[in-house]
Amino acid sequence: MLESLADTINADAALVRRGRYVNATMLWDLGDERYAVAIEHGRVVSVQKPHVMATWTFAVRAPLSEWQEFWHADPKPGSHDILALLRRQVAVVEGDLHPFMANLMYFKGVLAAPRQGAK
């Protein structure tokens, strides 16, 4: 599902620059599917399904139905932003929140990247 994420993000020079100080592994939980997104200096270096005992800096978790609504080209209110998902209590961010909050605009761009192909 997120196979082209690295290409999409790494092609966005402004987003990579915004995340130039980010070195973290984000576990992106889509309900039944999970992806470990490794980021070095704002560039996504790998997106892979994690091993049984995978390590990550922080995790972002929500049901697939919520992510699909979030990724619409014009999402409805309450599904338009990761903080809106958190406020509605349909998403959870857990682990070391410092890199996530210190680079919030970068991670908002990363999480919304699949919208670029949305119709």
Phi and psi in degrees as a GROMACS rama.xvg file:
@    title "Ramachandran Plot"
@    xaxis  label "Phi"
@    yaxis  label "Psi"
@TYPE xy
-107.943  27.963  LEU-2
-60.5145  -35.6397  GLU-3
-94.7813  9.33286  SER-4
-58.5356  -45.3556  LEU-5
-59.9185  -46.2334  ALA-6
-62.6676  -43.2023  ASP-7
-62.3523  -47.4234  THR-8
-71.9546  -44.8066  ILE-9
-67.2438  -20.659  ASN-10
-80.9617  -13.6037  ALA-11
-94.1805  92.743  ASP-12
-58.8738  -37.6473  ALA-13
-66.5138  -40.2561  ALA-14
-68.7116  -42.3248  LEU-15
-61.9371  -41.512  VAL-16
-64.0056  -40.8407  ARG-17
-60.972  -32.979  ARG-18
-100.555  19.495  GLY-19
-59.7072  -19.4377  ARG-20
-101.495  6.68758  TYR-21
-89.099  122.865  VAL-22
-134.681  99.3302  ASN-23
-159.509  164.928  ALA-24
-118.783  121.488  THR-25
-104.403  128.438  MET-26
-89.4891  117.35  LEU-27
-104.317  108.125  TRP-28
-100.038  117  ASP-29
-104.975  25.6175  LEU-30
95.8639  -94.3753  GLY-31
-83.4761  -18.0894  ASP-32
-117.197  143.019  GLU-33
-130.484  143.557  ARG-34
-131.738  135.922  TYR-35
-95.5736  115.253  ALA-36
-104.721  107.888  VAL-37
-90.642  127.277  ALA-38
-122.835  129.662  ILE-39
-129.628  120.618  GLU-40
52.2569  39.7324  HIS-41
84.9237  -7.68935  GLY-42
-99.8975  136.633  ARG-43
-80.1098  115.501  VAL-44
-95.1596  -22.003  VAL-45
-161.076  148.953  SER-46
-133.658  110.074  VAL-47
-144.765  158.379  GLN-48
-71.2795  130.424  LYS-49
-72.1373  154.458  PRO-50
-74.9522  175.971  HIS-51
-56.5468  -46.7468  VAL-52
-109.973  44.57  MET-53
-65.226  147.461  ALA-54
-105.554  146.066  THR-55
-149.358  158.462  TRP-56
-77.9077  -48.5574  THR-57
-150.558  162.661  PHE-58
-124.299  143.655  ALA-59
-118.605  119.348  VAL-60
-125.112  135.023  ARG-61
-162.394  155.461  ALA-62
-64.1112  150.78  PRO-63
-55.8363  -38.5759  LEU-64
-60.1826  -36.5585  SER-65
-70.3841  -39.9523  GLU-66
-64.3198  -40.2376  TRP-67
-62.258  -40.5581  GLN-68
-66.4795  -41.3114  GLU-69
-61.017  -36.0338  PHE-70
-84.4762  -2.1718  TRP-71
-57.5948  150.135  HIS-72
-59.5022  -35.7324  ALA-73
-130.55  78.0986  ASP-74
-67.7244  151.038  PRO-75
-72.1494  158.74  LYS-76
-56.2935  138.649  PRO-77
93.5971  -14.7663  GLY-78
-122.787  7.84374  SER-79
-86.5576  -13.1144  HIS-80
-150.704  148.504  ASP-81
-60.8839  -36.3522  ILE-82
-68.0383  -30.6715  LEU-83
-67.3074  -38.654  ALA-84
-64.569  -39.517  LEU-85
-65.4604  -41.5458  LEU-86
-63.5363  -39.0435  ARG-87
-76.0833  -4.54493  ARG-88
62.0596  34.6858  GLN-89
-105.079  -7.76345  VAL-90
-129.889  156.21  ALA-91
-136.639  137.885  VAL-92
-116.146  125.995  VAL-93
-139.112  161.266  GLU-94
107.258  -146.441  GLY-95
-80.9572  100.861  ASP-96
-79.0133  -12.188  LEU-97
-57.3318  -51.26  HIS-98
-62.501  -35.2731  PRO-99
-65.0159  -50.3635  PHE-100
-72.5255  -36.0752  MET-101
-68.4945  -22.5716  ALA-102
-126.061  40.3675  ASN-103
-56.7904  -44.4167  LEU-104
-64.5341  -35.9191  MET-105
-62.5878  -50.1472  TYR-106
-68.6268  -29.3046  PHE-107
-61.5569  -41.4316  LYS-108
-65.5239  -41.0216  GLY-109
-63.4336  -48.7746  VAL-110
-66.0608  -29.7351  LEU-111
-88.8461  -5.24707  ALA-112
-54.4681  -38.5244  ALA-113
-62.8161  -13.5552  PRO-114
-65.0643  -26.7058  ARG-115
-57.3489  -31.7315  GLN-116
-92.9739  -0.657663  GLY-117
-72.8995  149.881  ALA-118
